[in-house]
Amino acid sequence: MAAYTCSKCGMSIGTMTCGKCGKELKHSTITMPDGKTVVHVSECPDGHGKVKSPMCCGQDMTCPV
């Protein structure tokens, strides 16, 4: 289960699922051609799309991979 956690306050978010197929979204990142990671995302394993990682306390929440 991909669990996102706020490093400031400890708030966490558990399972998120795809609205089309109901499968659990998997943690991933968007990487630039130069190799720099730009943003953390959650994406459907069947390719239905992706969403930016959740935010809390004004920053991206993190997810151990």
C-alpha positions, -999 to +999 in steps of 0.1 A: +000+000+000+013+034-009+011+056+022+020+093+019+032+110+051+038+147+060+072+152+074+061+182+094+029+171+112+029+133+107-005+132+089-007+103+065-029+091+036-034+054+029-047+036-002-058+056-032-076+038-061-082+045-097-118+056-104-119+036-137-106+002-127-105+003-089-069-008-087-046+008-060-025+037-074+013+030-073+039+056-062+061+069-090+080+100-100+082+121-131+119+124-142+133+149-167+156+138-195+186+150-176+177+125-148+164+150-122+132+139-104+106+167-109+076+155-089+062+126-070+030+111-084+005+082-079-004+064-111-028+036-122-009+004-129-032-001-159-022+033-174-055+052-168-035+082-156-016+098-127-021+125-101+005+146-083+013+134-048-008+149-020+003+180-001+002+189+036+016+218+056+025+235+022+048+207+010+046+174-009+039+144+013+065+116+009+060+080+002+086+053+008+089+032-023 
